Amino acid sequence: MRVGLMALAEAEGARVRLGGRPLAWHQLHALLALGCERVVCLAEAPGAVLAGLQREAEAAGAKFHAIAQSRALSGLVSAADTLFVIAPGVLPERDWLLGALGARAGVAVLPAERALEQGFERIDRERAWGGVLATRGDAVEALAALPADADPIAGLLRVALHRAARCVEVPSGWLDDGRWALVNDSTTAARLELAWQARHVPSPPLGRPGEALAHRIARMLSARAADRPALRPLALIGGLALALAGGIAGYLGHTTGGLAALAGGALAAEVGVRLEAFARAGTGPRPGGRVHLARDALLDLSLIAIAASPREFADWPVAYAAAVLVAALRLARQADEHPPLRPVGDRVLIFSLLTLAAGAGWFAPALALLGGTALALRLFWPQRRG
C-alpha cells in the first residue's frame, strides 16, 4: 500500500491559501496523484481545514487519518508499505513527483545555496531537502526511539539519509518561477498565486476577448468560490438559463433583447466553467467534456431559435445563416492554429456583435457575413505545416 504523510503543525500555516485553497489541500492532491490509498495528517487539533482535507481524500477513495502524535503512525504504516512524506509549507510540482518518486524511493533535493535563501533545510554541503521524500514503511519503526515531542517528518528524513537514499534533484529553475516553493505565509502565497494560476488555468488565446473577460472575472471570484462551492454551478446554470430565456424571447420576436440575454448567458456560463477550472487547479486533468458539449449545444440552439422566429424572419432563411455561423464557430474551436479564426470561436464576442447588429437592424446580414467569412478563412487560410 502507498501511504502519504503530511502535517498541519501550526495554525498560521494551516490558514495559508493558494488559489483560494489551503496549501495543505494542494499537498493532499500531490499525495493522491502518487497513488496513496491512505493519507495520514499530523495535526495539533481538529479544525475546518482538517475536516476539509478528510472530505477531499475520502471523495477520492482514500482513507484519511488525523493523528496528534507520531507514535500512532506505527499502527497505520506497515513495513511493506511505501511512505511518501511532504513537509509543512512545501508546494511541490505534482506531475514531476509522479515520475521522480512514483516508482522508487528517494529524497527530493535542491541546490543548497539558492534553497537556503527560501527557507529549505540543508542536508549536506551542496544540497538542501526539497521537502518531499519516499521511503519504505519500516522507517516508521525508527521513530520509536525519538522523544515524544520530536518532529516525525524530520526524523523520517534522517532515517532516509542514513540509509543512503537516492537523491533526486528538483530543477533549480523552479525556485525562481514558483513551481517548487516553501510557502509559510500569506505574503509568499500572494506572490506566487498569479504564476501558479497561469500554469494550471491558462488564459484564453489572443483573439478571444469575451473568454478573456470571463477568465478575469473567474480569477477574481475564485478565492470567494472556494468557500462558497455553490457559486460555481450557480454561475453555469444561471448562464444557461439566461441563454435559454434569450432563445425563447428571440423566437417570440424580441430579437435584440433575446440576443443580449444570450450574450450575457454565454459570459456567465463561461465564468462558471472557468471557476470550476480554478477550483480544481493543481489536481490534474479533470474530464469536463459532457458539460462543455451541453453548454455549447444550448447556446448554439438558442441562436438558431432566435434566427428562426416566424414573427421576425418568416420570409428570409435567417435560420440557415445561423446554422452556417454555428458550424463556422465550431470549426473555429477546432482550429486554434488559424489566428484569424479565433474570434469566431468566442461565443461571448459573436453574440455581443450580433446584439449590436440587431439593434441597428442588421442582424440577418451580420449572420451571413460572419458565417461566410469564417468558413472562407477556414477553407483558404494557409495551414501551418508540422
KEKOL-556392 format. One record per residue (C-alpha): y, x, z. Coordinates in steps of 0.5 Angstrom, whole numbers, padded with zeros to 4 digits, always signed. Each point is the difference from the previous one (the first is absolute). Example, Ala and Ser with C-alpha at 12.3 -4.5 7.8 and 13.67 -1.06 7.14 Angstrom:
2
-0009+0025+0016+0007+0002-0002
***
This chain:
386
+0000+0000+0000+0007+0002-0001+0005-0001+0006+0007+0001+0000+0004+0002+0006+0008-0001+0001+0005+0000+0005+0006-0004+0003+0001+0004+0005+0008-0001+0001+0003-0007+0000+0006+0003-0004-0005+0003-0005-0003-0007-0001+0007-0003-0002+0001+0005-0006+0000-0004-0006-0001+0002-0008+0001-0006-0005+0000-0005+0006-0007+0002+0003-0001+0004+0006-0002+0007-0002-0007-0001+0003-0001-0005-0005+0000+0005-0005-0004+0004+0003-0005-0005+0001-0001-0001-0007-0001+0007-0001-0006+0000+0004-0002-0007-0003+0001+0004-0007-0005+0005+0003-0005-0005+0001+0000+0000+0007-0004-0006+0003+0002+0001+0007+0007+0002+0002+0002+0002+0007+0007+0000+0002+0002+0003+0007+0006-0004+0003+0003+0000+0007+0001-0007+0000-0001-0006-0004+0005-0003-0005+0003-0003-0006-0002+0006-0004-0007+0001+0002-0001-0007-0001+0002+0000-0007-0004+0006-0001-0006-0003+0002+0001-0006-0004+0001+0004-0006-0006+0004+0001-0004-0006+0001+0002-0003-0006-0002+0006-0004-0007-0001+0003+0000+0006+0005-0001+0000+0008+0006+0001+0004+0000+0003+0007+0006+0002+0004-0001+0005+0006+0004+0003+0005-0004+0006+0002-0003+0005-0005-0007-0001+0004-0001-0006-0003-0001+0003-0006-0007+0002+0001-0002-0007+0000+0003-0001-0007-0002+0006-0004-0007+0003+0000-0002+0007-0002-0002-0002-0007+0007-0004-0002+0006+0003-0004+0006+0000+0004+0007+0000-0003+0006+0002+0004+0007-0002-0001+0005+0003+0005+0006-0005+0002+0006+0000-0005-0003+0003-0006+0001-0003-0006-0006+0003-0005-0001-0001-0007-0005-0006+0000-0003+0002-0007+0000+0007+0001-0004-0001+0006-0006-0003-0003-0001+0006-0005+0001+0005+0005-0003-0002+0006-0004-0006-0002-0007+0004-0002+0001+0006+0005+0002+0001+0007+0007+0004+0000+0006+0001+0003+0007-0001-0004+0005+0006+0001+0007+0001-0003+0004+0007+0000+0002+0001+0007+0007+0003-0002+0002-0007-0003-0004-0004+0004+0002+0002+0007+0007-0002-0002-0002-0007-0001-0004+0000+0007-0007+0001-0002-0005+0004+0004-0001+0008-0001-0008+0001+0000+0001+0008-0003+0005+0005-0002+0000-0003-0007-0002-0008+0001+0002-0006+0003-0004-0006+0001+0002-0006-0004-0002-0005+0005-0007-0002-0003-0007+0002+0000-0007-0002-0001-0006+0003+0005-0007-0002+0002+0000-0005+0005-0004+0004+0005+0007+0004+0001+0002-0006+0005-0005+0003+0005+0004+0006+0001+0006-0005+0002-0004-0001+0007+0002+0007+0002+0007-0001+0000+0005-0003+0005+0000-0008+0000+0008+0001-0002-0001+0005-0005+0001-0002-0008-0006-0002-0003+0003+0001-0007+0002+0007+0002-0007+0001+0003-0003-0002-0007+0004+0005-0004-0002+0005+0005-0007-0001-0001+0000-0001-0007+0004+0007-0001-0005+0003+0005-0006-0002-0005+0004+0004-0005+0001-0007-0004+0002+0000-0007+0008+0000-0001+0002-0004-0006+0007+0002-0002+0005-0006-0001+0005+0001-0006+0006+0003+0004+0005-0003-0005-0002-0007+0003+0004+0002+0006+0006+0000-0004-0001-0007-0003-0003-0003+0006-0007-0001-0003-0002+0003+0006+0004+0000+0007+0001-0001+0007+0004-0006+0002+0001+0000+0007+0007-0004+0000+0003-0006-0004+0005+0005-0003-0005+0004-0003-0003-0006-0003+0006-0003-0003+0001+0007-0003-0007-0001-0003+0000-0007-0002+0003+0000-0007-0004+0005-0003-0006-0003+0003+0001-0007-0002+0002+0003-0007-0007+0003+0000-0004-0006+0002+0004-0005-0004+0003+0003-0006+0007-0003-0002-0001-0004-0007+0001+0004-0006+0007+0000-0003+0002-0006-0005-0002-0005+0005+0006-0001+0005-0003-0007+0002-0006+0003+0003+0004+0006+0003+0005-0005+0003-0007-0004+0003-0002+0007+0002+0006+0002+0004+0000-0007+0004-0007+0001+0002+0001+0007+0002+0006-0002+0005-0004-0006+0002-0007+0004+0001+0001+0002+0007+0002-0007+0002-0006-0003-0003-0005+0005+0004+0002-0004+0006+0000-0007-0004-0006+0000-0005+0001-0007-0002+0006+0003-0003-0004+0003-0006-0004-0006-0002+0006-0005+0001+0004+0004-0005-0005+0000-0005-0002-0007+0001+0007-0002+0000+0002+0003-0006-0006-0003-0004+0002-0007+0003+0007+0001-0002-0002+0002-0007-0005-0006-0001+0006-0004+0002+0004+0003-0005-0005-0001-0005+0000-0008+0001+0007+0000+0001+0001+0003-0007-0006-0004-0003+0004-0006+0002+0006+0002-0004+0004+0005+0005-0001+0006-0004+0006+0004+0004-0002-0002+0007-0007+0001-0002+0000+0007-0002+0005+0002+0005-0006-0002+0005-0005+0003-0004+0004+0007+0000+0001-0001+0008-0007-0001+0001-0002+0006-0004+0004+0004+0004-0002-0003+0007-0008+0001-0003+0001+0007-0002+0003+0001+0007-0006-0003+0003-0005+0004-0004+0004+0007+0002+0001-0002+0007-0008+0000+0000+0000+0007-0003+0005+0003+0005-0005-0004+0006-0006+0004-0003+0003+0006-0002-0004+0006+0002-0006-0004+0001-0003+0002-0007-0001-0005-0006+0000-0007+0001-0002-0005-0006+0005-0005-0001-0002-0002-0007-0001-0007+0001+0007-0001+0004+0003+0003-0006-0003-0004-0005+0001-0006+0004+0007+0001+0001+0001+0002-0008-0003-0006-0002+0004-0004+0004+0007+0003-0002-0002+0000-0008-0003-0007+0000+0007-0002+0004+0004+0003-0006-0004-0004-0005+0000-0006+0003+0008+0000+0000+0000+0002-0007-0005-0006-0002+0005-0005+0003-0001-0006-0004+0007-0002+0002+0004+0006-0002-0004+0003-0005-0004-0005-0004+0002+0002-0007-0001+0007+0001-0006+0005+0001+0003+0003+0006-0007+0000+0004-0003+0004-0006+0006+0005+0001-0001+0000+0008-0007+0002-0001+0001+0005-0005+0005+0003+0005-0005+0000+0006-0005+0003-0005+0005+0006-0001+0001+0000+0007-0007+0001+0002-0001+0005-0006+0006+0004+0003-0003+0000+0007-0006+0004-0003+0005+0005-0004+0004+0004+0005+0000+0006-0005+0004-0004-0004+0007+0000+0004+0004-0005-0005-0005-0005+0002+0000+0001+0008+0006-0005+0001-0004-0005-0004-0006+0000+0006+0005-0001+0005+0000-0008+0001+0006+0000+0005+0004+0003-0005-0002-0004-0006+0000-0007+0004+0007+0002+0002+0002+0002-0007-0003-0007-0002+0004-0003+0005+0007+0002-0002-0002-0001-0008-0002-0007+0002+0007-0001+0004+0003+0002-0007-0004-0005-0004-0004+0006-0003-0007-0001+0004-0004-0001-0007+0003+0006-0004-0001+0004+0006-0007-0001+0001-0001+0001-0007+0004+0006-0001-0003+0003+0007-0007-0001-0002+0000+0002-0007+0004+0007+0001-0005+0001+0006-0006-0001-0005+0003+0004-0005+0001+0006+0004-0007+0000+0003-0003+0000-0007+0005+0005-0003+0003+0005+0005-0004+0006+0000-0005+0001+0005-0001+0007+0004-0006+0004-0002-0004+0003+0006
***
